Amino acid sequence: MSFTAAIDAAAQLQAALKDELLRAQQAQKVLTSLDVNAVFEQAQKREDFNHRSAVLSKSLYTAIDRLAQSQGQSDITLAALRALNPREGEELALIFSDIRSLSASLAQQDQLNQDLTTTALRLVRAYVGHLAPKPSAYTRQGQLAANEARTHSEHV
């Protein structure tokens, strides 16, 4: 088994992560616009990415496993890959390094987007709360007066 399959699989995963990081950065505009359809579209794109990256990761694992087996090993390290083929081993190591960096950047961007989403949710809840405030009057039983009135009308 050659290094080519492993390098190709790693490069595809690297490209997918770069695309997803860019999309996640652009998602901030969608989240601040509160465009519901666009938010759902972004969620679908993330789900598609998650599926695609799982397939690519499996493909990468399979390629490296086959490479290890072709060398008579059950596990193989980057150092061992570099020893087998210095040029291609180093290329694979550089791609892995970039994948780790992109994954960390994506996790950081996801945290920023989650914080932004939490803030947007608070804003929407506050807005709805001002449009339809909860009644502040209570009955003798401690229920909201609006609930009590509705309950009595349902029994009549």
C-alpha positions as a Python dict, from the first residue, in 0.01 Angstrom:
ca = {
    (1, 'M'): (0, 0, 0),
    (2, 'S'): (138, 339, -92),
    (3, 'F'): (131, 664, 95),
    (4, 'T'): (-80, 813, -183),
    (5, 'A'): (-415, 690, -46),
    (6, 'A'): (-336, 819, 304),
    (7, 'I'): (-217, 1156, 174),
    (8, 'D'): (-522, 1191, -52),
    (9, 'A'): (-764, 1106, 231),
    (10, 'A'): (-586, 1344, 470),
    (11, 'A'): (-587, 1622, 209),
    (12, 'Q'): (-961, 1576, 149),
    (13, 'L'): (-1029, 1600, 523),
    (14, 'Q'): (-806, 1906, 543),
    (15, 'A'): (-997, 2075, 258),
    (16, 'A'): (-1333, 1989, 416),
    (17, 'L'): (-1221, 2143, 746),
    (18, 'K'): (-1102, 2460, 570),
    (19, 'D'): (-1439, 2494, 396),
    (20, 'E'): (-1632, 2431, 718),
    (21, 'L'): (-1423, 2682, 912),
    (22, 'L'): (-1497, 2947, 650),
    (23, 'R'): (-1867, 2861, 658),
    (24, 'A'): (-1871, 2873, 1040),
    (25, 'Q'): (-1711, 3218, 1030),
    (26, 'Q'): (-1975, 3337, 784),
    (27, 'A'): (-2249, 3189, 1004),
    (28, 'Q'): (-2204, 3480, 1246),
    (29, 'K'): (-2376, 3710, 996),
    (30, 'V'): (-2667, 3466, 969),
    (31, 'L'): (-2699, 3440, 1346),
    (32, 'T'): (-2699, 3816, 1397),
    (33, 'S'): (-2961, 3865, 1125),
    (34, 'L'): (-3196, 3621, 1305),
    (35, 'D'): (-3302, 3483, 967),
    (36, 'V'): (-3467, 3157, 1073),
    (37, 'N'): (-3448, 2991, 732),
    (38, 'A'): (-3081, 3078, 695),
    (39, 'V'): (-3009, 2945, 1045),
    (40, 'F'): (-3175, 2614, 959),
    (41, 'E'): (-2981, 2603, 632),
    (42, 'Q'): (-2657, 2655, 824),
    (43, 'A'): (-2754, 2373, 1061),
    (44, 'Q'): (-2817, 2142, 765),
    (45, 'K'): (-2479, 2233, 617),
    (46, 'R'): (-2311, 2149, 948),
    (47, 'E'): (-2490, 1815, 959),
    (48, 'D'): (-2370, 1745, 604),
    (49, 'F'): (-2015, 1839, 703),
    (50, 'N'): (-2029, 1614, 1010),
    (51, 'H'): (-2133, 1321, 793),
    (52, 'R'): (-1873, 1396, 525),
    (53, 'S'): (-1592, 1438, 779),
    (54, 'A'): (-1685, 1107, 943),
    (55, 'V'): (-1661, 933, 606),
    (56, 'L'): (-1329, 1102, 529),
    (57, 'S'): (-1190, 1018, 873),
    (58, 'K'): (-1284, 654, 824),
    (59, 'S'): (-1119, 656, 482),
    (60, 'L'): (-802, 808, 632),
    (61, 'Y'): (-800, 551, 911),
    (62, 'T'): (-840, 268, 660),
    (63, 'A'): (-557, 400, 440),
    (64, 'I'): (-317, 432, 733),
    (65, 'D'): (-421, 93, 871),
    (66, 'R'): (-350, -69, 534),
    (67, 'L'): (-16, 111, 518),
    (68, 'A'): (73, -22, 864),
    (69, 'Q'): (-35, -374, 771),
    (70, 'S'): (175, -362, 454),
    (71, 'Q'): (474, -298, 682),
    (72, 'G'): (377, -586, 911),
    (73, 'Q'): (263, -360, 1195),
    (74, 'S'): (-70, -324, 1370),
    (75, 'D'): (-3, 38, 1469),
    (76, 'I'): (217, 294, 1305),
    (77, 'T'): (337, 635, 1420),
    (78, 'L'): (427, 945, 1224),
    (79, 'A'): (789, 884, 1313),
    (80, 'A'): (764, 535, 1163),
    (81, 'L'): (596, 676, 853),
    (82, 'R'): (876, 930, 816),
    (83, 'A'): (1133, 651, 851),
    (84, 'L'): (958, 448, 577),
    (85, 'N'): (939, 736, 334),
    (86, 'P'): (1082, 1068, 458),
    (87, 'R'): (926, 1289, 192),
    (88, 'E'): (574, 1148, 199),
    (89, 'G'): (588, 1084, 574),
    (90, 'E'): (670, 1451, 631),
    (91, 'E'): (394, 1558, 390),
    (92, 'L'): (144, 1348, 585),
    (93, 'A'): (272, 1488, 915),
    (94, 'L'): (227, 1845, 787),
    (95, 'I'): (-130, 1772, 674),
    (96, 'F'): (-206, 1615, 1015),
    (97, 'S'): (-67, 1923, 1186),
    (98, 'D'): (-289, 2146, 975),
    (99, 'I'): (-591, 1924, 1045),
    (100, 'R'): (-530, 1959, 1421),
    (101, 'S'): (-498, 2335, 1386),
    (102, 'L'): (-812, 2363, 1172),
    (103, 'S'): (-1006, 2145, 1416),
    (104, 'A'): (-904, 2367, 1706),
    (105, 'S'): (-998, 2681, 1511),
    (106, 'L'): (-1334, 2528, 1420),
    (107, 'A'): (-1402, 2439, 1785),
    (108, 'Q'): (-1319, 2796, 1884),
    (109, 'Q'): (-1545, 2938, 1611),
    (110, 'D'): (-1824, 2703, 1717),
    (111, 'Q'): (-1793, 2834, 2075),
    (112, 'L'): (-1819, 3193, 1949),
    (113, 'N'): (-2124, 3101, 1741),
    (114, 'Q'): (-2282, 2924, 2037),
    (115, 'D'): (-2226, 3231, 2256),
    (116, 'L'): (-2380, 3448, 1984),
    (117, 'T'): (-2676, 3211, 1958),
    (118, 'T'): (-2727, 3222, 2335),
    (119, 'T'): (-2728, 3601, 2325),
    (120, 'A'): (-2974, 3602, 2033),
    (121, 'L'): (-3202, 3363, 2222),
    (122, 'R'): (-3200, 3591, 2527),
    (123, 'L'): (-3283, 3886, 2302),
    (124, 'V'): (-3575, 3704, 2139),
    (125, 'R'): (-3710, 3587, 2476),
    (126, 'A'): (-3689, 3939, 2617),
    (127, 'Y'): (-3864, 4078, 2310),
    (128, 'V'): (-4143, 3820, 2328),
    (129, 'G'): (-4169, 3882, 2702),
    (130, 'H'): (-4235, 4249, 2636),
    (131, 'L'): (-4490, 4170, 2366),
    (132, 'A'): (-4682, 3920, 2577),
    (133, 'P'): (-4593, 3970, 2942),
    (134, 'K'): (-4693, 3708, 3195),
    (135, 'P'): (-4965, 3823, 3434),
    (136, 'S'): (-4839, 3924, 3774),
    (137, 'A'): (-5165, 3878, 3967),
    (138, 'Y'): (-5213, 3560, 4168),
    (139, 'T'): (-5520, 3386, 4311),
    (140, 'R'): (-5554, 3270, 4673),
    (141, 'Q'): (-5421, 2930, 4568),
    (142, 'G'): (-5102, 3087, 4429),
    (143, 'Q'): (-5187, 3032, 4062),
    (144, 'L'): (-5158, 3304, 3803),
    (145, 'A'): (-5491, 3483, 3767),
    (146, 'A'): (-5493, 3420, 3391),
    (147, 'N'): (-5460, 3045, 3451),
    (148, 'E'): (-5741, 3053, 3707),
    (149, 'A'): (-5974, 3235, 3468),
    (150, 'R'): (-5900, 2991, 3191),
    (151, 'T'): (-5954, 2696, 3423),
    (152, 'H'): (-6298, 2824, 3529),
    (153, 'S'): (-6407, 2882, 3171),
    (154, 'E'): (-6304, 2529, 3078),
    (155, 'H'): (-6523, 2385, 3356),
    (156, 'V'): (-6833, 2581, 3258),
}
